[in-house]
Amino acid sequence: MMNRQRLLPLAAILLALFVIVNWVISGWGLITVHADEKALSEIIRSIEKQGGIIIRTNMDAARLTTMHVDKVPLGEALEVLSAVSDSRCRLAYILAGDTATIDAGITAWVSGPKPEGWKFLEVPLMGRGGSGGDAAPIDPRRDVWTVEMPAEQNLQGYMQDAAVHVSAAFACPETFNPAVSKAPSSGEIRKAVPALASAAGAKVKEVFFLQGRPPGVAETDEDDGPPRGGGGGLPNFELTRQRRLNEIAKLPVSQQPAATAEFEEMDKIFAEVRQLPQEERRAKMQEIMSRPEMADRMDDRRMARDELRTPEQRQKRYQRYVERKREAQK
């Protein structure tokens, strides 16, 4: 009887510990932010601390921002943050021979879209992404790089291969292109890039860039933040095509037929552009993007992004749209 009485408190303590540990584990790596009109810097610091990441931005740190998420994956939290702050957020890996050069590159990137003397590699998806429609964004650091040996086994060759496989940007000084002694193993990009850097005798930093609209660039009714790319020019259609196919391959088998059908439709459209001389491509791209079916897809993207904003933020955005229309009619 005495032994049973002694065991009961011990069992209660163990049960309490189990509940606490389970609660901690269930929320591990998830992001919670409840902020009403708080400084953007405060929200960023909270996400950095909870996600174990680095975020750099070109926006006003004191900008008052409202954001509410509760135990969501990092990718979803960053998607909401970019929506409520009218910005774009992208994962980037900066490589160089030393950390001082990397830090200088990051500082330059925060103040502008593309610092001079740096090579920037990013292949954005054209059309719907590869997440399968309404699925919540994953942690982009866990996106899988299925390594394919490039023709030239140097740092920049492998960086380009990574760019057509994952949702991340890669940068290094243009003149920095050491040979890679050993190909990194395929796997999550957060692990594969450090392995690549080690094989090339390079240093690397992982950073999320939260980029607002550059000064002097006017907002338009069709715009929803600055472009994701770094160069501002037309996409490399062959790399974009490879990127889409690689994303489709990541989807569940049941979703691949629909995604493939959409890809083939988009590929036919952009084939029109690829056949044109370089100087005519931009005008053709603008004509294609104004087609009803393309406009509908862009509207779907804007509506999905708008759902992440508060009613007050949506109202303010609409008011800005009305004001721009009035100004244009004067």
FIROGU-834665 format. One record per residue (C-alpha): x, y, z; residue number from 0; residue in one letter; chain. Coordinates in steps of 0.5 Angstrom, whole numbers, plus 500, padded with zeros to 3 digits. Each point is the difference from the previous one (the first is absolute). Layout:
<rs>
{X X	Y Y	Z Z	bavo NUM	kefi A	dotor A}
...
</rs>
This chain:
<rs>
{X 500	Y 500	Z 500	bavo 0	kefi M	dotor A}
{X 506	Y 505	Z 502	bavo 1	kefi M	dotor A}
{X 503	Y 498	Z 493	bavo 2	kefi N	dotor A}
{X 494	Y 502	Z 496	bavo 3	kefi R	dotor A}
{X 499	Y 507	Z 504	bavo 4	kefi Q	dotor A}
{X 507	Y 501	Z 498	bavo 5	kefi R	dotor A}
{X 500	Y 498	Z 493	bavo 6	kefi L	dotor A}
{X 493	Y 505	Z 499	bavo 7	kefi L	dotor A}
{X 504	Y 506	Z 501	bavo 8	kefi P	dotor A}
{X 506	Y 498	Z 495	bavo 9	kefi L	dotor A}
{X 495	Y 498	Z 495	bavo 10	kefi A	dotor A}
{X 496	Y 507	Z 500	bavo 11	kefi A	dotor A}
{X 507	Y 503	Z 500	bavo 12	kefi I	dotor A}
{X 502	Y 496	Z 494	bavo 13	kefi L	dotor A}
{X 493	Y 501	Z 496	bavo 14	kefi L	dotor A}
{X 501	Y 507	Z 501	bavo 15	kefi A	dotor A}
{X 507	Y 500	Z 497	bavo 16	kefi L	dotor A}
{X 497	Y 496	Z 494	bavo 17	kefi F	dotor A}
{X 495	Y 505	Z 499	bavo 18	kefi V	dotor A}
{X 505	Y 506	Z 500	bavo 19	kefi I	dotor A}
{X 505	Y 497	Z 496	bavo 20	kefi V	dotor A}
{X 495	Y 498	Z 495	bavo 21	kefi N	dotor A}
{X 497	Y 507	Z 500	bavo 22	kefi W	dotor A}
{X 507	Y 503	Z 499	bavo 23	kefi V	dotor A}
{X 501	Y 494	Z 494	bavo 24	kefi I	dotor A}
{X 494	Y 502	Z 497	bavo 25	kefi S	dotor A}
{X 501	Y 507	Z 499	bavo 26	kefi G	dotor A}
{X 508	Y 499	Z 498	bavo 27	kefi W	dotor A}
{X 502	Y 504	Z 494	bavo 28	kefi G	dotor A}
{X 493	Y 503	Z 500	bavo 29	kefi L	dotor A}
{X 499	Y 508	Z 500	bavo 30	kefi I	dotor A}
{X 495	Y 504	Z 504	bavo 31	kefi T	dotor A}
{X 499	Y 507	Z 499	bavo 32	kefi V	dotor A}
{X 495	Y 505	Z 503	bavo 33	kefi H	dotor A}
{X 501	Y 507	Z 498	bavo 34	kefi A	dotor A}
{X 496	Y 506	Z 499	bavo 35	kefi D	dotor A}
{X 503	Y 506	Z 497	bavo 36	kefi E	dotor A}
{X 507	Y 498	Z 503	bavo 37	kefi K	dotor A}
{X 507	Y 502	Z 497	bavo 38	kefi A	dotor A}
{X 502	Y 496	Z 494	bavo 39	kefi L	dotor A}
{X 506	Y 499	Z 503	bavo 40	kefi S	dotor A}
{X 497	Y 497	Z 507	bavo 41	kefi E	dotor A}
{X 496	Y 495	Z 495	bavo 42	kefi I	dotor A}
{X 506	Y 498	Z 496	bavo 43	kefi I	dotor A}
{X 504	Y 498	Z 507	bavo 44	kefi R	dotor A}
{X 495	Y 496	Z 502	bavo 45	kefi S	dotor A}
{X 500	Y 496	Z 494	bavo 46	kefi I	dotor A}
{X 507	Y 499	Z 500	bavo 47	kefi E	dotor A}
{X 500	Y 498	Z 507	bavo 48	kefi K	dotor A}
{X 495	Y 495	Z 499	bavo 49	kefi Q	dotor A}
{X 502	Y 497	Z 493	bavo 50	kefi G	dotor A}
{X 508	Y 501	Z 502	bavo 51	kefi G	dotor A}
{X 501	Y 504	Z 493	bavo 52	kefi I	dotor A}
{X 503	Y 506	Z 498	bavo 53	kefi I	dotor A}
{X 495	Y 505	Z 497	bavo 54	kefi I	dotor A}
{X 503	Y 507	Z 496	bavo 55	kefi R	dotor A}
{X 495	Y 505	Z 497	bavo 56	kefi T	dotor A}
{X 501	Y 507	Z 497	bavo 57	kefi N	dotor A}
{X 493	Y 502	Z 503	bavo 58	kefi M	dotor A}
{X 499	Y 505	Z 506	bavo 59	kefi D	dotor A}
{X 502	Y 496	Z 506	bavo 60	kefi A	dotor A}
{X 495	Y 505	Z 504	bavo 61	kefi A	dotor A}
{X 494	Y 499	Z 495	bavo 62	kefi R	dotor A}
{X 494	Y 498	Z 504	bavo 63	kefi L	dotor A}
{X 497	Y 493	Z 498	bavo 64	kefi T	dotor A}
{X 495	Y 495	Z 502	bavo 65	kefi T	dotor A}
{X 501	Y 493	Z 499	bavo 66	kefi M	dotor A}
{X 496	Y 494	Z 504	bavo 67	kefi H	dotor A}
{X 502	Y 493	Z 499	bavo 68	kefi V	dotor A}
{X 500	Y 494	Z 505	bavo 69	kefi D	dotor A}
{X 505	Y 494	Z 499	bavo 70	kefi K	dotor A}
{X 501	Y 500	Z 493	bavo 71	kefi V	dotor A}
{X 506	Y 497	Z 496	bavo 72	kefi P	dotor A}
{X 505	Y 505	Z 498	bavo 73	kefi L	dotor A}
{X 498	Y 501	Z 493	bavo 74	kefi G	dotor A}
{X 493	Y 502	Z 502	bavo 75	kefi E	dotor A}
{X 502	Y 505	Z 505	bavo 76	kefi A	dotor A}
{X 505	Y 503	Z 495	bavo 77	kefi L	dotor A}
{X 495	Y 500	Z 494	bavo 78	kefi E	dotor A}
{X 495	Y 504	Z 505	bavo 79	kefi V	dotor A}
{X 505	Y 504	Z 502	bavo 80	kefi L	dotor A}
{X 502	Y 502	Z 493	bavo 81	kefi S	dotor A}
{X 492	Y 501	Z 499	bavo 82	kefi A	dotor A}
{X 499	Y 505	Z 505	bavo 83	kefi V	dotor A}
{X 506	Y 504	Z 499	bavo 84	kefi S	dotor A}
{X 499	Y 500	Z 492	bavo 85	kefi D	dotor A}
{X 507	Y 497	Z 499	bavo 86	kefi S	dotor A}
{X 503	Y 494	Z 497	bavo 87	kefi R	dotor A}
{X 504	Y 495	Z 505	bavo 88	kefi C	dotor A}
{X 505	Y 495	Z 497	bavo 89	kefi R	dotor A}
{X 505	Y 495	Z 502	bavo 90	kefi L	dotor A}
{X 507	Y 502	Z 498	bavo 91	kefi A	dotor A}
{X 507	Y 496	Z 501	bavo 92	kefi Y	dotor A}
{X 506	Y 505	Z 499	bavo 93	kefi I	dotor A}
{X 507	Y 497	Z 499	bavo 94	kefi L	dotor A}
{X 507	Y 503	Z 499	bavo 95	kefi A	dotor A}
{X 507	Y 499	Z 503	bavo 96	kefi G	dotor A}
{X 499	Y 503	Z 506	bavo 97	kefi D	dotor A}
{X 494	Y 502	Z 505	bavo 98	kefi T	dotor A}
{X 502	Y 508	Z 499	bavo 99	kefi A	dotor A}
{X 499	Y 499	Z 493	bavo 100	kefi T	dotor A}
{X 493	Y 497	Z 501	bavo 101	kefi I	dotor A}
{X 498	Y 505	Z 505	bavo 102	kefi D	dotor A}
{X 502	Y 506	Z 496	bavo 103	kefi A	dotor A}
{X 496	Y 496	Z 494	bavo 104	kefi G	dotor A}
{X 494	Y 499	Z 505	bavo 105	kefi I	dotor A}
{X 500	Y 508	Z 502	bavo 106	kefi T	dotor A}
{X 500	Y 502	Z 493	bavo 107	kefi A	dotor A}
{X 494	Y 495	Z 498	bavo 108	kefi W	dotor A}
{X 496	Y 503	Z 505	bavo 109	kefi V	dotor A}
{X 501	Y 507	Z 497	bavo 110	kefi S	dotor A}
{X 499	Y 498	Z 493	bavo 111	kefi G	dotor A}
{X 497	Y 495	Z 495	bavo 112	kefi P	dotor A}
{X 507	Y 497	Z 498	bavo 113	kefi K	dotor A}
{X 507	Y 503	Z 502	bavo 114	kefi P	dotor A}
{X 505	Y 501	Z 495	bavo 115	kefi E	dotor A}
{X 506	Y 494	Z 499	bavo 116	kefi G	dotor A}
{X 495	Y 495	Z 503	bavo 117	kefi W	dotor A}
{X 497	Y 494	Z 496	bavo 118	kefi K	dotor A}
{X 493	Y 499	Z 502	bavo 119	kefi F	dotor A}
{X 497	Y 493	Z 498	bavo 120	kefi L	dotor A}
{X 492	Y 499	Z 501	bavo 121	kefi E	dotor A}
{X 495	Y 497	Z 496	bavo 122	kefi V	dotor A}
{X 493	Y 502	Z 501	bavo 123	kefi P	dotor A}
{X 494	Y 496	Z 499	bavo 124	kefi L	dotor A}
{X 496	Y 502	Z 494	bavo 125	kefi M	dotor A}
{X 492	Y 499	Z 502	bavo 126	kefi G	dotor A}
{X 498	Y 496	Z 506	bavo 127	kefi R	dotor A}
{X 505	Y 497	Z 505	bavo 128	kefi G	dotor A}
{X 502	Y 493	Z 501	bavo 129	kefi G	dotor A}
{X 496	Y 500	Z 507	bavo 130	kefi S	dotor A}
{X 494	Y 497	Z 497	bavo 131	kefi G	dotor A}
{X 495	Y 506	Z 500	bavo 132	kefi G	dotor A}
{X 498	Y 501	Z 507	bavo 133	kefi D	dotor A}
{X 505	Y 497	Z 504	bavo 134	kefi A	dotor A}
{X 503	Y 504	Z 505	bavo 135	kefi A	dotor A}
{X 507	Y 502	Z 499	bavo 136	kefi P	dotor A}
{X 506	Y 495	Z 502	bavo 137	kefi I	dotor A}
{X 506	Y 503	Z 504	bavo 138	kefi D	dotor A}
{X 504	Y 502	Z 494	bavo 139	kefi P	dotor A}
{X 506	Y 497	Z 503	bavo 140	kefi R	dotor A}
{X 498	Y 493	Z 500	bavo 141	kefi R	dotor A}
{X 499	Y 500	Z 492	bavo 142	kefi D	dotor A}
{X 503	Y 495	Z 497	bavo 143	kefi V	dotor A}
{X 506	Y 501	Z 495	bavo 144	kefi W	dotor A}
{X 501	Y 493	Z 496	bavo 145	kefi T	dotor A}
{X 507	Y 502	Z 498	bavo 146	kefi V	dotor A}
{X 502	Y 499	Z 492	bavo 147	kefi E	dotor A}
{X 507	Y 500	Z 498	bavo 148	kefi M	dotor A}
{X 501	Y 507	Z 496	bavo 149	kefi P	dotor A}
{X 504	Y 500	Z 494	bavo 150	kefi A	dotor A}
{X 505	Y 504	Z 504	bavo 151	kefi E	dotor A}
{X 501	Y 498	Z 507	bavo 152	kefi Q	dotor A}
{X 502	Y 506	Z 503	bavo 153	kefi N	dotor A}
{X 496	Y 504	Z 505	bavo 154	kefi L	dotor A}
{X 496	Y 504	Z 495	bavo 155	kefi Q	dotor A}
{X 498	Y 494	Z 496	bavo 156	kefi G	dotor A}
{X 497	Y 497	Z 506	bavo 157	kefi Y	dotor A}
{X 497	Y 506	Z 503	bavo 158	kefi M	dotor A}
{X 496	Y 500	Z 493	bavo 159	kefi Q	dotor A}
{X 498	Y 493	Z 501	bavo 160	kefi D	dotor A}
{X 497	Y 502	Z 507	bavo 161	kefi A	dotor A}
{X 496	Y 506	Z 497	bavo 162	kefi A	dotor A}
{X 496	Y 495	Z 495	bavo 163	kefi V	dotor A}
{X 498	Y 495	Z 506	bavo 164	kefi H	dotor A}
{X 498	Y 505	Z 506	bavo 165	kefi V	dotor A}
{X 497	Y 506	Z 502	bavo 166	kefi S	dotor A}
{X 506	Y 504	Z 502	bavo 167	kefi A	dotor A}
{X 505	Y 505	Z 497	bavo 168	kefi A	dotor A}
{X 507	Y 499	Z 500	bavo 169	kefi F	dotor A}
{X 506	Y 505	Z 499	bavo 170	kefi A	dotor A}
{X 507	Y 501	Z 500	bavo 171	kefi C	dotor A}
{X 506	Y 505	Z 498	bavo 172	kefi P	dotor A}
{X 500	Y 500	Z 492	bavo 173	kefi E	dotor A}
{X 507	Y 498	Z 500	bavo 174	kefi T	dotor A}
{X 500	Y 495	Z 506	bavo 175	kefi F	dotor A}
{X 499	Y 493	Z 496	bavo 176	kefi N	dotor A}
{X 504	Y 495	Z 504	bavo 177	kefi P	dotor A}
{X 500	Y 492	Z 497	bavo 178	kefi A	dotor A}
{X 496	Y 496	Z 504	bavo 179	kefi V	dotor A}
{X 504	Y 494	Z 503	bavo 180	kefi S	dotor A}
{X 494	Y 495	Z 502	bavo 181	kefi K	dotor A}
{X 492	Y 501	Z 498	bavo 182	kefi A	dotor A}
{X 496	Y 501	Z 505	bavo 183	kefi P	dotor A}
{X 495	Y 495	Z 502	bavo 184	kefi S	dotor A}
{X 492	Y 501	Z 498	bavo 185	kefi S	dotor A}
{X 496	Y 502	Z 506	bavo 186	kefi G	dotor A}
{X 497	Y 506	Z 503	bavo 187	kefi E	dotor A}
{X 503	Y 507	Z 498	bavo 188	kefi I	dotor A}
{X 502	Y 502	Z 507	bavo 189	kefi R	dotor A}
{X 505	Y 494	Z 500	bavo 190	kefi K	dotor A}
{X 502	Y 499	Z 493	bavo 191	kefi A	dotor A}
{X 502	Y 508	Z 499	bavo 192	kefi V	dotor A}
{X 505	Y 499	Z 506	bavo 193	kefi P	dotor A}
{X 503	Y 494	Z 497	bavo 194	kefi A	dotor A}
{X 501	Y 503	Z 493	bavo 195	kefi L	dotor A}
{X 503	Y 506	Z 504	bavo 196	kefi A	dotor A}
{X 505	Y 495	Z 503	bavo 197	kefi S	dotor A}
{X 502	Y 497	Z 494	bavo 198	kefi A	dotor A}
{X 502	Y 506	Z 497	bavo 199	kefi A	dotor A}
{X 504	Y 503	Z 505	bavo 200	kefi G	dotor A}
{X 494	Y 506	Z 501	bavo 201	kefi A	dotor A}
{X 496	Y 503	Z 506	bavo 202	kefi K	dotor A}
{X 493	Y 500	Z 500	bavo 203	kefi V	dotor A}
{X 494	Y 504	Z 503	bavo 204	kefi K	dotor A}
{X 493	Y 498	Z 500	bavo 205	kefi E	dotor A}
{X 495	Y 507	Z 500	bavo 206	kefi V	dotor A}
{X 493	Y 501	Z 499	bavo 207	kefi F	dotor A}
{X 499	Y 507	Z 496	bavo 208	kefi F	dotor A}
{X 494	Y 504	Z 501	bavo 209	kefi L	dotor A}
{X 500	Y 505	Z 495	bavo 210	kefi Q	dotor A}
{X 495	Y 506	Z 499	bavo 211	kefi G	dotor A}
{X 499	Y 504	Z 494	bavo 212	kefi R	dotor A}
{X 506	Y 504	Z 498	bavo 213	kefi P	dotor A}
{X 500	Y 507	Z 501	bavo 214	kefi P	dotor A}
{X 497	Y 504	Z 494	bavo 215	kefi G	dotor A}
{X 496	Y 494	Z 498	bavo 216	kefi V	dotor A}
{X 493	Y 501	Z 499	bavo 217	kefi A	dotor A}
{X 495	Y 495	Z 503	bavo 218	kefi E	dotor A}
{X 495	Y 498	Z 494	bavo 219	kefi T	dotor A}
{X 493	Y 497	Z 501	bavo 220	kefi D	dotor A}
{X 503	Y 493	Z 497	bavo 221	kefi E	dotor A}
{X 506	Y 500	Z 505	bavo 222	kefi D	dotor A}
{X 501	Y 496	Z 506	bavo 223	kefi D	dotor A}
{X 507	Y 502	Z 502	bavo 224	kefi G	dotor A}
{X 507	Y 500	Z 496	bavo 225	kefi P	dotor A}
{X 502	Y 495	Z 496	bavo 226	kefi P	dotor A}
{X 503	Y 493	Z 502	bavo 227	kefi R	dotor A}
{X 506	Y 500	Z 496	bavo 228	kefi G	dotor A}
{X 506	Y 504	Z 500	bavo 229	kefi G	dotor A}
{X 501	Y 503	Z 493	bavo 230	kefi G	dotor A}
{X 494	Y 502	Z 498	bavo 231	kefi G	dotor A}
{X 500	Y 498	Z 493	bavo 232	kefi G	dotor A}
{X 497	Y 494	Z 496	bavo 233	kefi L	dotor A}
{X 500	Y 493	Z 503	bavo 234	kefi P	dotor A}
{X 505	Y 495	Z 497	bavo 235	kefi N	dotor A}
{X 494	Y 496	Z 497	bavo 236	kefi F	dotor A}
{X 504	Y 493	Z 500	bavo 237	kefi E	dotor A}
{X 502	Y 501	Z 507	bavo 238	kefi L	dotor A}
{X 493	Y 502	Z 502	bavo 239	kefi T	dotor A}
{X 497	Y 493	Z 496	bavo 240	kefi R	dotor A}
{X 505	Y 496	Z 504	bavo 241	kefi Q	dotor A}
{X 498	Y 503	Z 507	bavo 242	kefi R	dotor A}
{X 493	Y 499	Z 498	bavo 243	kefi R	dotor A}
{X 501	Y 493	Z 499	bavo 244	kefi L	dotor A}
{X 504	Y 499	Z 506	bavo 245	kefi N	dotor A}
{X 495	Y 502	Z 504	bavo 246	kefi E	dotor A}
{X 494	Y 496	Z 497	bavo 247	kefi I	dotor A}
{X 505	Y 494	Z 502	bavo 248	kefi A	dotor A}
{X 499	Y 502	Z 507	bavo 249	kefi K	dotor A}
{X 493	Y 500	Z 500	bavo 250	kefi L	dotor A}
{X 496	Y 493	Z 502	bavo 251	kefi P	dotor A}
{X 498	Y 496	Z 495	bavo 252	kefi V	dotor A}
{X 493	Y 501	Z 500	bavo 253	kefi S	dotor A}
{X 501	Y 508	Z 499	bavo 254	kefi Q	dotor A}
{X 505	Y 499	Z 494	bavo 255	kefi Q	dotor A}
{X 496	Y 499	Z 494	bavo 256	kefi P	dotor A}
{X 496	Y 507	Z 501	bavo 257	kefi A	dotor A}
{X 507	Y 503	Z 502	bavo 258	kefi A	dotor A}
{X 503	Y 497	Z 493	bavo 259	kefi T	dotor A}
{X 494	Y 503	Z 496	bavo 260	kefi A	dotor A}
{X 500	Y 507	Z 503	bavo 261	kefi E	dotor A}
{X 508	Y 500	Z 498	bavo 262	kefi F	dotor A}
{X 499	Y 497	Z 493	bavo 263	kefi E	dotor A}
{X 495	Y 506	Z 499	bavo 264	kefi E	dotor A}
{X 504	Y 505	Z 503	bavo 265	kefi M	dotor A}
{X 506	Y 497	Z 496	bavo 266	kefi D	dotor A}
{X 496	Y 501	Z 493	bavo 267	kefi K	dotor A}
{X 499	Y 507	Z 502	bavo 268	kefi I	dotor A}
{X 507	Y 502	Z 502	bavo 269	kefi F	dotor A}
{X 502	Y 496	Z 494	bavo 270	kefi A	dotor A}
{X 498	Y 506	Z 496	bavo 271	kefi E	dotor A}
{X 505	Y 505	Z 503	bavo 272	kefi V	dotor A}
{X 506	Y 495	Z 500	bavo 273	kefi R	dotor A}
{X 499	Y 500	Z 492	bavo 274	kefi Q	dotor A}
{X 500	Y 508	Z 500	bavo 275	kefi L	dotor A}
{X 507	Y 504	Z 499	bavo 276	kefi P	dotor A}
{X 502	Y 503	Z 507	bavo 277	kefi Q	dotor A}
{X 498	Y 507	Z 498	bavo 278	kefi E	dotor A}
{X 492	Y 498	Z 499	bavo 279	kefi E	dotor A}
{X 500	Y 495	Z 506	bavo 280	kefi R	dotor A}
{X 498	Y 505	Z 505	bavo 281	kefi R	dotor A}
{X 494	Y 503	Z 496	bavo 282	kefi A	dotor A}
{X 498	Y 493	Z 499	bavo 283	kefi K	dotor A}
{X 500	Y 498	Z 508	bavo 284	kefi M	dotor A}
{X 496	Y 506	Z 501	bavo 285	kefi Q	dotor A}
{X 495	Y 498	Z 495	bavo 286	kefi E	dotor A}
{X 500	Y 493	Z 503	bavo 287	kefi I	dotor A}
{X 499	Y 502	Z 507	bavo 288	kefi M	dotor A}
{X 494	Y 505	Z 498	bavo 289	kefi S	dotor A}
{X 496	Y 494	Z 497	bavo 290	kefi R	dotor A}
{X 494	Y 498	Z 504	bavo 291	kefi P	dotor A}
{X 502	Y 493	Z 503	bavo 292	kefi E	dotor A}
{X 507	Y 503	Z 502	bavo 293	kefi M	dotor A}
{X 496	Y 506	Z 503	bavo 294	kefi A	dotor A}
{X 495	Y 495	Z 504	bavo 295	kefi D	dotor A}
{X 506	Y 496	Z 503	bavo 296	kefi R	dotor A}
{X 504	Y 507	Z 502	bavo 297	kefi M	dotor A}
{X 493	Y 502	Z 503	bavo 298	kefi D	dotor A}
{X 500	Y 493	Z 504	bavo 299	kefi D	dotor A}
{X 507	Y 501	Z 503	bavo 300	kefi R	dotor A}
{X 498	Y 507	Z 502	bavo 301	kefi R	dotor A}
{X 494	Y 498	Z 503	bavo 302	kefi M	dotor A}
{X 503	Y 494	Z 504	bavo 303	kefi A	dotor A}
{X 505	Y 505	Z 502	bavo 304	kefi R	dotor A}
{X 495	Y 505	Z 502	bavo 305	kefi D	dotor A}
{X 497	Y 495	Z 505	bavo 306	kefi E	dotor A}
{X 506	Y 500	Z 504	bavo 307	kefi L	dotor A}
{X 499	Y 507	Z 502	bavo 308	kefi R	dotor A}
{X 495	Y 503	Z 505	bavo 309	kefi T	dotor A}
{X 494	Y 503	Z 498	bavo 310	kefi P	dotor A}
{X 503	Y 507	Z 502	bavo 311	kefi E	dotor A}
{X 506	Y 499	Z 495	bavo 312	kefi Q	dotor A}
{X 496	Y 498	Z 494	bavo 313	kefi R	dotor A}
{X 496	Y 506	Z 501	bavo 314	kefi Q	dotor A}
{X 506	Y 504	Z 500	bavo 315	kefi K	dotor A}
{X 502	Y 497	Z 494	bavo 316	kefi R	dotor A}
{X 494	Y 501	Z 496	bavo 317	kefi Y	dotor A}
{X 500	Y 507	Z 502	bavo 318	kefi Q	dotor A}
{X 507	Y 501	Z 497	bavo 319	kefi R	dotor A}
{X 497	Y 497	Z 494	bavo 320	kefi Y	dotor A}
{X 495	Y 505	Z 500	bavo 321	kefi V	dotor A}
{X 504	Y 506	Z 501	bavo 322	kefi E	dotor A}
{X 505	Y 497	Z 494	bavo 323	kefi R	dotor A}
{X 494	Y 500	Z 495	bavo 324	kefi K	dotor A}
{X 498	Y 507	Z 502	bavo 325	kefi R	dotor A}
{X 507	Y 502	Z 499	bavo 326	kefi E	dotor A}
{X 500	Y 497	Z 493	bavo 327	kefi A	dotor A}
{X 494	Y 503	Z 498	bavo 328	kefi Q	dotor A}
{X 502	Y 507	Z 501	bavo 329	kefi K	dotor A}
</rs>
